Amino acid sequence: MVMKKTFVLSTLILISVVALVSTAVYTSGNVTFYSPSVNNQIYYVGKSVTIDAVVPTQFAGQGAVINLFYPNSTLAASIPTKVNASGGIYVPNAYTFTNVIGIWQITVEVAGGVAVGTINVNVTTPAIAPIILTLQNLAMYENSYPQFIELANGIITSVVMQNGTVNVMGYVYNTTVAPLSGAKVSLTLNIPSVGTETFTTTTAANGSFMLSFQVPQLSTSLTLISSYLISGSLTISYGTHTVTYNVFITAIPNYLSVINALNTQVKTLKVEISSLNATITSLNKSLANANTQISTLQGEISNLNTEIGKLNSTVVSLSNQLASLSSQYTTLNNQVTALNAKIGNLSTSLNNLSGEVASLKATVSSLTTVAYGGIIAGIIGLIVAIVAIVLVMRRIS
């Protein structure tokens, strides 16, 4: 509610300032004067006047004449110029006032007197000018938004937001409420976390001025902190005359900026949450598939365990058979060894028999054919019997 009231008051101030700015011109006939901008505006001897005026655009491109008259209406100077495409007439440093004190008259003529405007200026010297400096129509804008300003008893108070460029605008007038051009305006502020800074400028032809300074950011994050005070002074000087105002500016958190930042974070988090939900859904599907695969693998493992049990039984049976075969092999090996010994004995007997056969052959040669045939038949029968024994032993081995 406080912020809303401040905004309404600031808006009213903005409307007032716009109205004042719009009236800081002077119109005479068909000519609108922007410089000088006030009738009887004060100028000093030796100071140059710049003519800035606008005529109806129907006179665009036509010649114009600027006339300056002394207080006694005598022509002091006649300056030829030309109307631009938008109806503007602008002649910088058009004339420097001589040491003639009083009300001078400036006229602007276009197209043989059809568009004529007249404005007066008060030419004087600083030594005799009655001056009491006054600050009028003060306004303050933070990031182009108007802020509430209170000017009372030489004290200026205002409320601005954080991290903003503040523009201080106002007008300087003399005792007769005429704008003062060239007045020096100095703003000195003690800004927390920055230090003391001074900003200076001079008033324009219509007495206006603008100073800008930066309000530091209250915090480096979205965490809000309490407001803080920027204090200082605003000094206006013109010649030997000076007036000073105490300045107190309260910086408060830029809640709108914080809310916008929070909204941005909320949107970002919503997107991230949506992405995480999609990821969780995908992971749940993957988990369900993994559980299915685990169940399948557990079934396969159970089948493998059954087969492994069968293989273990087979291995035990084969081990038993191997042990039995090893025992049989040992027995047979022993038998083969014994038979080999017998075969050796039989070989010896065979050799002996071969000797005897040789001896018998010698004997047989002396026997008759009949007797020889009977002996031979007996020997052959003995040899056949021995060969049969050898073959049986080899098969056994």
C-alpha positions, 0 to 999 in steps of 0.5 A: 500500500505504501509503494502504491501511494508513493507511485501515485504521488510520484505520478502527480509530481511527474505531471506537474513537472511536465506542465512546468516544462511545457510552460517554460516557453514564451509565445508571441504572435505566431512565434514560440520562443525557447531561448529566451524562454521567459518574457523579461528574462535577465541577461547580463552585460557582455553575455551572449543571447541565443535565439531559439524559436519555432514558427508555423511549418508553412514558413519552412525554407523562407528567410527570417530576420531577428531584430534587437532593440535598445530600451529606447526602441532604437535598433541595435542589430538586425540578424538575417537567418532562415527557417528550417524544414520543421519551422525552427529558427536557431542562431547560437550566440546571436548577439552580445549585450552591450553596457546598456541597462534596461528592457531590450526587445527582440523580434522575429519576422518571417515572410515580410512580417506575416509571422512576427513575434516579440520577447523582452529581456532585462539586461543588467549587471551582476553588481546591481541585480537583486538576487535571492536564489530560490529552487523551484519545481524540483523533481527526481526520477529513478530509472525514468520513474518519478519519485516522491520529493518533499522540499521544506525548510531547506531540506530535500527528502526523497525515496528511490529504489535500488540500483538505479540511475537517479536524475535530479531536475529543477529550476533556479530563479532570482528574487523576481521569480525570473530564471537564472542562466549560468547558476552553478549547481553542486550536489554532494552525496555520501553513498554507502559502499561508494563514499562521498561523490560530488556532481556539478552542472550549470543552469540552462537559459531557462534556469533549468538543471539536471544532475545524475547519480547512481544508487548502488545495488542493495544486495548481490542476491535476491535476499532483501535487506533493509533500506539505507540512507544517502545524505548530502547537500545541494548547493546553488551559487550565482556570483557571490550568492549561495543557497544550500539545501540538506538532502536525505534520500532513502534507498529501498529494495527494488521489489519489482525487480526482485519479483521479476527475478523470482518469477524468472527463477520459478519459470526456470525451476518449473522447466527443470521440474518438468524435465526431472519428472520426465527423467523419473518416468523414464527411470521408472520404466528402465527400473521395471525393465531391469526388474523383469530382466532380473527375474528372468536371470534368476530363473536362468540361475536356478536352472543352471544351479540344477544343471550344476548339481547334475554335473556334480553328481556325474563328476562324483560318479566318474571319479568313482569309476576312475578310481576303480579303473585305476585299481584295475589298471594297477592289477592288470599292470602287475599281471602284465609284469608277471607274464612278461617274466614268464615270457622271458622264461619261455624265451629261454626255454625256446632257445634251449629247445632250439639247441636241442632241435639243432642237435636232433637235426644232426642225429636225424641226418643219420637215421633212416627216412622213416625214422627221420620222418617220425622224429620230424613230426614230433619236433614240429608238434613241439614247435607248434605247441610253443608258438601257441603258448607265445601267442596266448601270452602276447594277447594277455599282455 
